[in-house]
Amino acid sequence: MYLSYPVRMPANTSAEIGIRDLRAKLSDVVNDTAVYGQITYVTSRGRRVAAIVPVPDAEAIEEKKKPGGDSPPA
């Protein structure tokens, strides 16, 4: 059966990848994020410096950061 929209599966786990490895595997990492909802932490010298997250998660974070984002609508 063909679905005309991407099927988002739950993430198994999060992952970590060094920034050098990310350059070579970026398309795979982005695909895993979009399709499976996987969160990938980007590391530099063993320290987490960024994260690649699914769009719905990023939008939810942005919404919470807006003034009044945590409060329910009046």
N, CA and C atoms as an extended XYZ file, in Angstrom:
222
Properties=species:S:1:pos:R:3:atomname:S:1:resname:S:1:resid:I:1 pbc="F F F"
N         0.849       -1.174        0.000 N   MET     1
C         0.000        0.000        0.000 CA  MET     1
C         0.894        1.236        0.000 C   MET     1
N         0.605        2.187       -0.874 N   TYR     2
C         1.375        3.419       -0.978 CA  TYR     2
C         0.668        4.525       -0.223 C   TYR     2
N         1.417        5.217        0.641 N   LEU     3
C         0.882        6.361        1.369 CA  LEU     3
C         1.510        7.628        0.792 C   LEU     3
N         0.704        8.625        0.536 N   SER     4
C         1.217        9.844       -0.078 CA  SER     4
C         1.810       10.806        0.933 C   SER     4
N         1.855       10.425        2.183 N   TYR     5
C         2.432       11.268        3.217 CA  TYR     5
C         3.426       10.439        4.021 C   TYR     5
N         4.409       11.097        4.621 N   PRO     6
C         5.381       10.312        5.384 CA  PRO     6
C         4.756        9.714        6.635 C   PRO     6
N         5.121        8.500        6.931 N   VAL     7
C         4.639        7.830        8.124 CA  VAL     7
C         5.686        8.038        9.201 C   VAL     7
N         5.304        8.687       10.283 N   ARG     8
C         6.245        8.962       11.358 CA  ARG     8
C         6.137        7.866       12.402 C   ARG     8
N         7.217        7.156       12.563 N   MET     9
C         7.276        6.080       13.537 CA  MET     9
C         7.901        6.629       14.815 C   MET     9
N         7.591        6.039       15.959 N   PRO    10
C         8.200        6.514       17.199 CA  PRO    10
C         9.704        6.256       17.205 C   PRO    10
N        10.437        7.164       17.824 N   ALA    11
C        11.887        7.017       17.907 CA  ALA    11
C        12.234        5.876       18.855 C   ALA    11
N        13.198        5.065       18.448 N   ASN    12
C        13.666        4.003       19.330 CA  ASN    12
C        14.494        4.597       20.457 C   ASN    12
N        15.471        5.395       20.095 N   THR    13
C        16.325        6.047       21.072 CA  THR    13
C        16.873        7.313       20.441 C   THR    13
N        17.534        8.092       21.254 N   SER    14
C        18.251        9.217       20.690 CA  SER    14
C        19.638        8.716       20.291 C   SER    14
N        20.345        9.541       19.548 N   ALA    15
C        21.667        9.159       19.084 CA  ALA    15
C        22.606       10.341       19.248 C   ALA    15
N        23.884       10.058       19.209 N   GLU    16
C        24.909       11.104       19.209 CA  GLU    16
C        25.792       10.900       18.001 C   GLU    16
N        26.262       12.014       17.430 N   ILE    17
C        27.167       11.943       16.299 CA  ILE    17
C        28.131       13.121       16.380 C   ILE    17
N        29.386       12.850       16.100 N   GLY    18
C        30.387       13.906       16.067 CA  GLY    18
C        30.178       14.792       14.849 C   GLY    18
N        30.575       16.034       14.977 N   ILE    19
C        30.334       16.982       13.892 CA  ILE    19
C        31.033       16.562       12.604 C   ILE    19
N        32.197       15.945       12.713 N   ARG    20
C        32.892       15.474       11.500 CA  ARG    20
C        32.108       14.360       10.813 C   ARG    20
N        31.592       13.412       11.606 N   ASP    21
C        30.792       12.325       11.029 CA  ASP    21
C        29.484       12.850       10.463 C   ASP    21
N        28.934       13.873       11.096 N   LEU    22
C        27.664       14.439       10.627 CA  LEU    22
C        27.775       14.951        9.207 C   LEU    22
N        28.902       15.547        8.879 N   ARG    23
C        29.090       16.065        7.511 CA  ARG    23
C        28.892       14.967        6.477 C   ARG    23
N        29.366       13.779        6.783 N   ALA    24
C        29.272       12.674        5.834 CA  ALA    24
C        27.909       11.997        5.853 C   ALA    24
N        27.180       12.100        6.969 N   LYS    25
C        25.931       11.348        7.124 CA  LYS    25
C        24.707       12.236        7.303 C   LYS    25
N        24.814       13.510        6.935 N   LEU    26
C        23.731       14.446        7.214 CA  LEU    26
C        22.397       13.997        6.635 C   LEU    26
N        22.371       13.548        5.397 N   SER    27
C        21.085       13.167        4.796 CA  SER    27
C        20.455       11.994        5.542 C   SER    27
N        21.255       11.047        6.003 N   ASP    28
C        20.719        9.916        6.773 CA  ASP    28
C        20.171       10.369        8.117 C   ASP    28
N        20.889       11.278        8.778 N   VAL    29
C        20.457       11.771       10.080 CA  VAL    29
C        19.141       12.541        9.938 C   VAL    29
N        19.059       13.402        8.935 N   VAL    30
C        17.828       14.169        8.713 CA  VAL    30
C        16.678       13.231        8.368 C   VAL    30
N        16.922       12.228        7.564 N   ASN    31
C        15.874       11.266        7.218 CA  ASN    31
C        15.387       10.522        8.460 C   ASN    31
N        16.301       10.070        9.303 N   ASP    32
C        15.899        9.365       10.525 CA  ASP    32
C        15.076       10.274       11.437 C   ASP    32
N        15.412       11.555       11.446 N   THR    33
C        14.649       12.508       12.254 CA  THR    33
C        13.246       12.688       11.687 C   THR    33
N        13.154       12.880       10.382 N   ALA    34
C        11.860       13.128        9.746 CA  ALA    34
C        10.952       11.905        9.772 C   ALA    34
N        11.507       10.736        9.512 N   VAL    35
C        10.694        9.531        9.386 CA  VAL    35
C        10.434        8.854       10.731 C   VAL    35
N        11.466        8.745       11.556 N   TYR    36
C        11.351        7.991       12.792 CA  TYR    36
C        11.222        8.860       14.038 C   TYR    36
N        11.374       10.173       13.892 N   GLY    37
C        11.284       11.060       15.040 CA  GLY    37
C        12.499       10.990       15.947 C   GLY    37
N        13.602       10.495       15.416 N   GLN    38
C        14.813       10.346       16.223 CA  GLN    38
C        15.432       11.705       16.532 C   GLN    38
N        15.890       11.873       17.749 N   ILE    39
C        16.638       13.056       18.139 CA  ILE    39
C        18.115       12.688       18.079 C   ILE    39
N        18.903       13.519       17.400 N   THR    40
C        20.337       13.274       17.292 CA  THR    40
C        21.083       14.448       17.900 C   THR    40
N        21.920       14.151       18.878 N   TYR    41
C        22.752       15.170       19.499 CA  TYR    41
C        24.069       15.256       18.738 C   TYR    41
N        24.447       16.468       18.385 N   VAL    42
C        25.692       16.710       17.672 CA  VAL    42
C        26.750       17.054       18.711 C   VAL    42
N        27.889       16.368       18.619 N   THR    43
C        28.944       16.598       19.593 CA  THR    43
C        30.178       17.213       18.946 C   THR    43
N        30.891       17.971       19.753 N   SER    44
C        32.181       18.522       19.350 CA  SER    44
C        33.145       18.241       20.497 C   SER    44
N        34.157       17.451       20.198 N   ARG    45
C        35.132       17.042       21.213 CA  ARG    45
C        34.456       16.363       22.408 C   ARG    45
N        33.435       15.564       22.105 N   GLY    46
C        32.750       14.792       23.133 CA  GLY    46
C        31.678       15.536       23.911 C   GLY    46
N        31.464       16.809       23.604 N   ARG    47
C        30.469       17.605       24.329 CA  ARG    47
C        29.289       17.910       23.406 C   ARG    47
N        28.078       17.740       23.904 N   ARG    48
C        26.894       18.041       23.105 CA  ARG    48
C        26.808       19.551       22.857 C   ARG    48
N        26.691       19.915       21.577 N   VAL    49
C        26.634       21.334       21.227 CA  VAL    49
C        25.357       21.711       20.484 C   VAL    49
N        24.631       20.724       19.972 N   ALA    50
C        23.401       20.988       19.222 CA  ALA    50
C        22.586       19.706       19.156 C   ALA    50
N        21.352       19.858       18.675 N   ALA    51
C        20.494       18.688       18.502 CA  ALA    51
C        19.695       18.840       17.222 C   ALA    51
N        19.490       17.752       16.540 N   ILE    52
C        18.623       17.710       15.372 CA  ILE    52
C        17.350       17.022       15.847 C   ILE    52
N        16.253       17.770       15.802 N   VAL    53
C        14.989       17.280       16.350 CA  VAL    53
C        13.892       17.365       15.302 C   VAL    53
N        12.832       16.561       15.445 N   PRO    54
C        11.708       16.649       14.524 CA  PRO    54
C        11.054       18.038       14.587 C   PRO    54
N        10.510       18.483       13.484 N   VAL    55
C         9.888       19.806       13.402 CA  VAL    55
C         8.814       20.006       14.466 C   VAL    55
N         7.896       19.075       14.701 N   PRO    56
C         6.877       19.316       15.738 CA  PRO    56
C         7.489       19.592       17.114 C   PRO    56
N         8.581       18.909       17.431 N   ASP    57
C         9.248       19.141       18.713 CA  ASP    57
C         9.858       20.535       18.760 C   ASP    57
N        10.519       20.930       17.691 N   ALA    58
C        11.129       22.266       17.639 CA  ALA    58
C        10.068       23.354       17.718 C   ALA    58
N         8.952       23.173       17.014 N   GLU    59
C         7.878       24.171       17.058 CA  GLU    59
C         7.272       24.276       18.454 C   GLU    59
N         7.151       23.162       19.154 N   ALA    60
C         6.624       23.187       20.514 CA  ALA    60
C         7.569       23.941       21.449 C   ALA    60
N         8.867       23.746       21.265 N   ILE    61
C         9.855       24.468       22.076 CA  ILE    61
C         9.768       25.963       21.799 C   ILE    61
N         9.686       26.336       20.515 N   GLU    62
C         9.580       27.753       20.163 CA  GLU    62
C         8.324       28.379       20.755 C   GLU    62
N         7.226       27.654       20.728 N   GLU    63
C         5.968       28.171       21.264 CA  GLU    63
C         6.087       28.432       22.765 C   GLU    63
N         6.761       27.540       23.470 N   LYS    64
C         6.944       27.719       24.909 CA  LYS    64
C         7.848       28.908       25.234 C   LYS    64
N         8.768       29.220       24.331 N   LYS    65
C         9.708       30.325       24.563 CA  LYS    65
C         9.065       31.694       24.321 C   LYS    65
N         7.952       31.735       23.593 N   LYS    66
C         7.265       33.011       23.358 CA  LYS    66
C         6.704       33.539       24.666 C   LYS    66
N         6.655       34.869       24.815 N   PRO    67
C         6.025       35.419       26.018 CA  PRO    67
C         4.586       34.923       26.125 C   PRO    67
N         4.254       34.368       27.262 N   GLY    68
C         2.911       33.840       27.465 CA  GLY    68
C         2.697       32.485       26.813 C   GLY    68
N         3.757       31.850       26.328 N   GLY    69
C         3.641       30.566       25.648 CA  GLY    69
C         3.215       29.432       26.555 C   GLY    69
N         3.527       29.533       27.833 N   ASP    70
C         3.146       28.469       28.779 CA  ASP    70
C         1.746       28.615       29.316 C   ASP    70
N         1.211       29.822       29.251 N   SER    71
C        -0.118       30.047       29.833 CA  SER    71
C        -1.203       29.699       28.833 C   SER    71
N        -2.347       29.182       29.321 N   PRO    72
C        -3.452       28.855       28.423 CA  PRO    72
C        -4.089       30.125       27.865 C   PRO    72
N        -4.699       30.040       26.681 N   PRO    73
C        -5.344       31.217       26.096 CA  PRO    73
C        -6.454       31.748       26.997 C   PRO    73
N        -6.604       33.067       27.017 N   ALA    74
C        -7.633       33.697       27.865 CA  ALA    74
C        -8.970       33.727       27.177 C   ALA    74
